[in-house]
Amino acid sequence: MRHQFLIAVVASLIACGHERKTATDGSGEEAPTSFEVRPSSALLTPGGPQQFSLAPTTVQVSWKVTEANGGTINSTGLYTAPGFSGVFHVVATSTANPAASAQAIVTVDSGVRIAATSPVNAFACEQTALTATVTGSGDTAVIWSVPGDCGTITTSGAFTSLRGSGTCVVTAQAHADVTQAAAITVNVAPERVLSVAVLPAAATVGPGGARMFAANVTTACGTFPAGG
């Protein structure tokens, strides 16, 4: 009877040992199946810091920022935001179980905003002044750009379309935060006629004679044969 009792006790201890056994990565570290990054979200200004932690705190992880230019994070979870606005993702991956990971969402807001007047009407080849206003920064400079097949624009926002008509989209970016941009739709109308010249300006024709005349039209785009 005593022998049977000892066998039962040993079997019970073995069973308990199996129940308490936890999967590891071979180094003795527990391999978690889930954990959390805290805080799960953060709102920062450009260049601002944020310390992230884990729950439970015993999990060993590697940290990274998903976006290539989305800021940096060190091995302790200290994140530093980039110098511009955007939404970025901080990811922690378990070193014991690479299939287990958690993330936090970081919103970086510089407070810079840009607004522009749109739409704008213009005549082909004639310079048209565009306006954009930057707020939230002492740097109110604007970076202007337009597709080369549409026209040109100066650093002060003076737009000139190519010859023809149609719609052009000009982009205004805040120099203080280039992620803040406004689009301006420019509706380009056909070029206006500035003058017409008949060639030759004078001619002598005898009775019954004939003389061929031509006409040139001058616009802001240049001088062209009438009808050309």
LINGI-V517886 format. One record per backbone hydrogen bond with DSSP energy under -1.0 kcal/mol. CO is the residue of the C=O (numbers start at 0). NH is the residue of the N-H. If there is no record, write none. Layout:
# LINGI-V517886
CO NH
CO NH
This chain:
# LINGI-V517886
0 4
1 5
2 6
3 7
4 8
5 9
6 10
7 11
8 12
9 13
10 14
11 15
12 16
13 17
14 18
15 19
22 30
28 24
35 54
37 52
39 104
41 106
43 108
44 47
47 80
49 78
52 37
54 35
55 58
59 94
61 92
63 90
66 69
71 79
73 76
76 51
77 73
78 49
79 71
81 46
85 107
87 105
88 65
89 103
90 63
91 101
92 61
96 99
99 93
101 91
103 89
104 41
105 87
106 43
107 85
112 134
114 132
119 186
121 188
122 125
127 158
130 116
132 114
134 112
140 174
142 172
144 170
146 149
146 150
149 161
151 159
153 156
156 129
157 153
158 127
159 151
165 187
167 185
169 183
170 144
171 181
172 142
176 179
179 173
181 171
183 169
184 119
185 167
186 121
187 165
188 123
194 217
196 215
198 213
205 208
213 198
214 225
215 196
216 223
217 193
217 194
218 221
221 218
223 216
224 227
